[in-house]
Amino acid sequence: MAGKIHTAVVEKEKEMKKEADIQAGKYSSLKNELDKEKAQKDIEIMRKTKKEIDENENNWKAKVSEKENTIVELQTKQDLLQNKLEEYYEKSNKSHEILEKLGGIEKAIIKPVNSSRIGQQGEEYVLQALKTAFPNNTKIFYTKKNQCGDIVFNIENTSKWIMFEVKDVETSNIKNHKQGNDLKKFYEDSETNKLGYKLDAAVLVSLNCIVDPTITNLEPFVKDGKPYMYVDNARTENSDPISLFRAIVGMMKFMIDHCIDNKEENFGMKIEKYMEPTRKMLKLYGAMLQNHNTSGKNLDKMKESLEGLIKDLETDKVKNEGGLKRTNTDALESQPKHFKTEHGLSSS
């Protein structure tokens, strides 16, 4: 009995050992297969990674090569353009010099557009004409104040002052320019006391156009008891501003004296007596001055005649100092029609 059991045990152990060997063989076989598969996978992965790397590297190299080619192409184009520019500048160098010179000439001949600068030039024109016409008068100067006119002229050895307002504008007439504000300001300025003394007369000088189409050029008139005068085209139509302003001052001096003393019943007739030949001589003198073939002697004679008329005004003033004074404005209104007692109105 014991022998059978022992034999059975031995047999069982053999079967179990055999089974164990079979299992061990299967395990070993599976392990080998797994190892082989793993190794194969590693090889495949390595091959795949290397291929991708190679592809990426090739793509990068291709892009780099493309950019380098583009750079070379652009550089070539730039060199070509640079060469063309150098050739252009070399050929057009003289043209640039000419253009620069033309630009300088253009700037030199263009009139200044700044209105204040233009006004200063016009005022200087009148101031120098007055100072040259009256070289011994030391009281001719800019007012340098607002609402006082541009220039004041002191009648020598008196306390009488003439205001000059200068307009240097390109327009048809001053009356309609700026809706008439220039004329309005002219009369307001003539009444100012800002200078510390009264202005006894006022002259509006327009250098390039007429002042008022309804008022005669160089014809004095009285407004609110004060003498006034308009001067049309003082620069454009008068070749001798010195004689022009000498005549203007002479007539205004006579007007001031009359307005103060109210002398002479025939005052209007006497003013007209001198104004008309004075205007004609000024015009004739300007025309002769422009004619280069006219002798200097004839011009001198013309100037002497003009100055003689102004002296006659002074002489008549002295002769009539003993005349009767009028006591009211009715006498002034009785003057001849051609003498103006108010701005733009003829007396009857």
Backbone hydrogen bonds, N-H to C=O, Kabsch-Sander energy under -0.5 kcal/mol:
donor,donor_aa,acceptor,acceptor_aa,energy
5,I,1,M,-2.0
6,H,2,A,-2.2
7,T,3,G,-2.4
8,A,4,K,-2.8
9,V,5,I,-2.5
10,V,6,H,-2.6
11,E,7,T,-2.6
12,K,8,A,-2.6
13,E,9,V,-2.7
14,K,10,V,-2.2
15,E,11,E,-2.7
16,M,12,K,-2.6
17,K,13,E,-2.8
18,K,14,K,-3.2
19,E,15,E,-2.8
20,A,16,M,-2.5
21,D,17,K,-2.9
22,I,18,K,-2.7
23,Q,19,E,-2.7
24,A,20,A,-2.7
25,G,21,D,-2.7
26,K,22,I,-2.7
27,Y,23,Q,-2.7
28,S,24,A,-2.7
29,S,25,G,-2.9
30,L,26,K,-3.1
31,K,27,Y,-3.0
32,N,28,S,-2.6
33,E,29,S,-2.3
34,L,30,L,-2.9
35,D,31,K,-2.9
36,K,32,N,-2.8
37,E,33,E,-2.9
38,K,34,L,-3.0
39,A,35,D,-2.7
40,Q,36,K,-2.7
41,K,37,E,-2.9
42,D,38,K,-2.8
43,I,39,A,-2.4
44,E,40,Q,-2.9
45,I,41,K,-3.2
46,M,42,D,-2.7
47,R,43,I,-2.9
48,K,44,E,-3.1
49,T,45,I,-3.0
50,K,46,M,-2.5
51,K,47,R,-2.2
52,E,48,K,-2.6
53,I,49,T,-2.8
54,D,50,K,-2.7
55,E,51,K,-2.9
56,N,52,E,-3.3
57,E,53,I,-2.9
58,N,54,D,-2.5
59,N,55,E,-2.8
60,W,56,N,-2.6
61,K,57,E,-2.8
62,A,58,N,-2.4
63,K,59,N,-2.4
64,V,60,W,-3.0
65,S,61,K,-2.6
66,E,62,A,-2.4
67,K,63,K,-2.6
68,E,64,V,-2.7
69,N,65,S,-2.3
70,T,66,E,-2.3
71,I,67,K,-2.8
72,V,68,E,-2.5
73,E,69,N,-2.4
74,L,70,T,-3.0
75,Q,71,I,-2.8
76,T,72,V,-2.1
77,K,73,E,-2.3
78,Q,74,L,-2.8
79,D,75,Q,-2.5
80,L,76,T,-2.1
81,L,77,K,-2.7
82,Q,78,Q,-2.8
83,N,79,D,-2.2
84,K,80,L,-2.2
85,L,81,L,-2.9
86,E,82,Q,-2.6
87,E,83,N,-2.2
88,Y,84,K,-2.5
89,Y,85,L,-3.2
90,E,86,E,-2.1
91,K,87,E,-2.1
92,S,88,Y,-2.7
93,N,89,Y,-0.5
96,H,92,S,-2.3
97,E,93,N,-1.8
98,I,94,K,-2.3
99,L,95,S,-2.7
100,E,96,H,-2.5
101,K,97,E,-2.1
102,L,98,I,-2.7
103,G,99,L,-2.5
104,G,100,E,-2.0
105,I,101,K,-2.4
106,E,102,L,-2.7
107,K,103,G,-2.1
108,A,104,G,-1.8
109,I,105,I,-1.9
110,I,106,E,-1.8
115,S,113,V,-0.6
118,I,114,N,-2.1
119,G,115,S,-2.5
120,Q,116,S,-2.1
121,Q,117,R,-1.8
122,G,118,I,-2.0
123,E,119,G,-2.4
124,E,120,Q,-2.2
125,Y,121,Q,-1.8
126,V,122,G,-1.8
127,L,123,E,-2.8
128,Q,124,E,-2.5
129,A,125,Y,-1.6
130,L,126,V,-2.4
131,K,127,L,-2.5
132,T,128,Q,-2.2
133,A,129,A,-2.2
134,F,130,L,-1.9
137,N,134,F,-1.6
138,T,136,N,-0.7
141,F,152,V,-1.7
143,T,150,D,-1.9
148,C,145,K,-0.7
150,D,164,F,-1.6
151,I,164,F,-2.2
152,V,141,F,-2.4
153,F,162,I,-2.5
154,N,139,K,-2.2
155,I,153,F,-0.5
155,I,160,K,-2.5
156,E,154,N,-0.5
158,T,155,I,-1.5
162,I,153,F,-2.8
163,M,201,A,-2.8
164,F,151,I,-3.3
165,E,203,V,-2.6
167,K,205,V,-2.9
168,D,166,V,-0.5
171,T,169,V,-0.9
174,I,210,I,-1.6
175,K,211,V,-2.4
177,H,173,N,-0.6
179,Q,176,N,-1.2
180,G,177,H,-1.3
181,N,178,K,-1.7
182,D,177,H,-0.7
184,K,180,G,-2.0
185,K,181,N,-2.6
186,F,182,D,-2.0
187,Y,183,L,-2.0
188,E,184,K,-2.1
189,D,185,K,-3.1
190,S,186,F,-1.7
191,E,187,Y,-0.5
191,E,188,E,-1.2
192,T,189,D,-1.8
196,G,193,N,-1.6
200,D,161,W,-2.1
200,D,198,K,-0.6
201,A,161,W,-1.1
202,A,227,P,-1.8
203,V,163,M,-3.0
204,L,229,M,-2.6
205,V,165,E,-3.3
205,V,203,V,-0.7
206,S,204,L,-0.6
206,S,231,V,-2.8
207,L,167,K,-2.6
207,L,205,V,-0.6
208,N,167,K,-0.5
210,I,172,S,-0.9
215,I,212,D,-1.8
218,L,230,Y,-2.6
219,E,216,T,-1.4
221,F,228,Y,-2.3
222,V,340,K,-1.3
223,K,226,K,-2.6
226,K,223,K,-1.6
228,Y,221,F,-3.1
229,M,202,A,-1.2
231,V,204,L,-2.6
232,D,230,Y,-0.5
233,N,209,C,-2.3
234,A,206,S,-2.7
235,R,207,L,-1.4
236,T,207,L,-1.8
237,E,233,N,-2.1
244,L,240,D,-1.8
245,F,241,P,-2.5
246,R,242,I,-1.7
247,A,243,S,-2.1
248,I,244,L,-2.1
249,V,245,F,-2.4
250,G,246,R,-1.9
251,M,247,A,-2.3
252,M,248,I,-2.4
253,K,249,V,-2.4
254,F,250,G,-1.7
255,M,251,M,-2.2
256,I,252,M,-2.5
257,D,253,K,-2.2
258,H,254,F,-2.0
259,C,255,M,-2.5
260,I,256,I,-1.8
261,D,257,D,-2.4
262,N,258,H,-3.5
264,E,324,L,-0.6
267,F,264,E,-0.9
270,K,266,N,-2.1
271,I,267,F,-2.4
272,E,268,G,-2.2
273,K,269,M,-1.8
274,Y,270,K,-1.1
274,Y,271,I,-0.8
275,M,271,I,-2.4
276,E,272,E,-1.6
278,T,274,Y,-1.8
279,R,275,M,-2.7
280,K,276,E,-2.2
281,M,277,P,-2.5
282,L,278,T,-2.4
283,K,279,R,-2.2
284,L,280,K,-2.7
285,Y,281,M,-3.0
286,G,282,L,-2.1
287,A,283,K,-2.0
288,M,284,L,-2.4
289,L,285,Y,-2.4
290,Q,286,G,-1.4
291,N,287,A,-0.7
291,N,288,M,-0.6
292,H,290,Q,-0.9
294,T,291,N,-1.6
299,L,295,S,-1.3
300,D,296,G,-2.2
301,K,297,K,-2.1
302,M,298,N,-2.0
303,K,299,L,-2.3
304,E,300,D,-2.4
305,S,301,K,-2.2
306,L,302,M,-2.1
307,E,303,K,-2.7
308,G,304,E,-2.0
309,L,305,S,-1.7
310,I,306,L,-1.4
311,K,307,E,-2.0
312,D,308,G,-2.0
313,L,309,L,-1.4
314,E,310,I,-1.5
315,T,311,K,-2.5
316,D,312,D,-2.8
317,K,313,L,-1.7
318,V,314,E,-2.0
319,K,315,T,-2.5
320,N,316,D,-1.6
321,E,318,V,-1.5
323,G,320,N,-1.8
326,R,262,N,-1.7
331,A,328,N,-0.8
332,L,328,N,-0.6
333,E,329,T,-1.8
334,S,330,D,-0.8
334,S,331,A,-0.7
335,Q,332,L,-1.3
339,F,336,P,-1.5
340,K,220,P,-0.5
341,T,345,L,-0.7
342,E,345,L,-1.1
345,L,342,E,-2.2
347,S,339,F,-1.4
